[in-house]
Amino acid sequence: MPNHVHGIIAIENNNVGNKNFCSLREIPWQTKLSKSLSSIIRGFKIGVTKYFREKNNYEFQWQKSFYDHIIRNEKSLFYIRKYIQDNPIKWDIKN
């Protein structure tokens, strides 16, 4: 899609805590692992921005926040995956 990104972040450990913190498995090469969803999204945005600016001569900005939804079962996961897969087709039809 030309103006937004969809993704699914899987948290493998079920010990989800309070205050937007959750238990994530440690990444061996990373000494400090922040455990909030916001910090994961922030890191993704930083990494993509750096990569994009190195490879392209084009400025862009991320929106300030993000939309999140907790997927609680396989049925919900199926429909969200289908939405993500079908979204580019719908985008082409609208424009």
C-alpha positions as CSV (number, residue, x, y, z in Angstrom):
1,M,0.0,0.0,0.0
2,P,1.4,3.4,-0.8
3,N,0.6,5.1,2.5
4,H,0.4,2.6,5.3
5,V,1.8,-0.7,6.6
6,H,0.0,-3.7,8.2
7,G,1.8,-6.3,10.4
8,I,1.3,-8.9,13.0
9,I,3.6,-9.1,16.0
10,A,3.6,-12.4,17.7
11,I,4.4,-12.5,21.4
12,E,5.3,-16.2,22.1
13,N,5.2,-16.0,25.9
14,N,1.7,-15.9,27.5
15,N,2.9,-14.1,30.7
16,V,1.6,-10.7,29.7
17,G,2.0,-8.1,32.4
18,N,0.5,-4.7,33.2
19,K,1.4,-1.2,31.9
20,N,1.8,-2.4,28.2
21,F,4.7,-4.6,29.2
22,C,5.0,-8.2,28.2
23,S,7.5,-11.0,28.5
24,L,9.3,-11.5,25.2
25,R,12.0,-14.0,24.5
26,E,15.4,-12.5,24.6
27,I,17.3,-11.9,21.4
28,P,20.9,-13.2,21.8
29,W,22.6,-10.3,20.1
30,Q,20.7,-7.7,22.0
31,T,21.8,-6.9,25.5
32,K,18.7,-4.8,26.5
33,L,15.3,-5.7,25.3
34,S,12.5,-3.2,25.8
35,K,9.3,-5.0,26.5
36,S,6.6,-2.6,25.5
37,L,4.7,-2.7,22.2
38,S,5.3,1.0,21.7
39,S,9.1,0.4,21.9
40,I,8.9,-2.4,19.4
41,I,7.0,-0.1,16.9
42,R,9.4,2.8,17.6
43,G,12.4,0.5,16.8
44,F,10.7,-0.7,13.6
45,K,10.0,2.9,12.5
46,I,13.6,4.0,13.3
47,G,15.1,1.0,11.4
48,V,12.9,1.4,8.3
49,T,13.5,5.2,8.3
50,K,17.3,4.7,8.4
51,Y,17.2,2.1,5.7
52,F,14.9,4.0,3.5
53,R,16.9,7.2,3.7
54,E,20.1,5.4,2.8
55,K,18.6,3.7,-0.3
56,N,16.3,6.5,-1.5
57,N,16.4,10.3,-1.9
58,Y,12.8,10.8,-0.6
59,E,11.5,12.2,2.6
60,F,8.6,10.8,4.4
61,Q,7.0,10.9,7.9
62,W,5.4,8.2,10.1
63,Q,2.1,8.9,11.8
64,K,2.6,9.6,15.5
65,S,0.7,6.6,16.8
66,F,-0.5,3.2,15.6
67,Y,-3.6,1.1,15.7
68,D,-3.3,-2.2,17.7
69,H,-5.6,-5.1,18.2
70,I,-5.0,-8.2,20.3
71,I,-5.6,-11.4,18.4
72,R,-7.0,-13.9,20.8
73,N,-7.8,-17.0,18.7
74,E,-7.2,-18.7,15.4
75,K,-10.4,-17.5,13.8
76,S,-9.5,-13.9,14.5
77,L,-6.0,-14.5,13.2
78,F,-7.4,-16.0,10.0
79,Y,-9.7,-13.0,9.3
80,I,-6.9,-10.4,10.1
81,R,-4.5,-12.2,7.8
82,K,-7.2,-12.2,5.0
83,Y,-7.8,-8.5,5.5
84,I,-4.0,-7.8,5.3
85,Q,-3.7,-9.9,2.1
86,D,-6.8,-8.4,0.4
87,N,-6.2,-4.8,1.4
88,P,-3.9,-3.9,-1.5
89,I,-6.5,-5.1,-4.0
90,K,-9.2,-2.9,-2.3
91,W,-6.7,0.0,-2.4
92,D,-6.4,-0.3,-6.2
93,I,-10.2,-0.5,-6.6
94,K,-10.7,2.7,-4.6
95,N,-8.1,4.8,-6.4
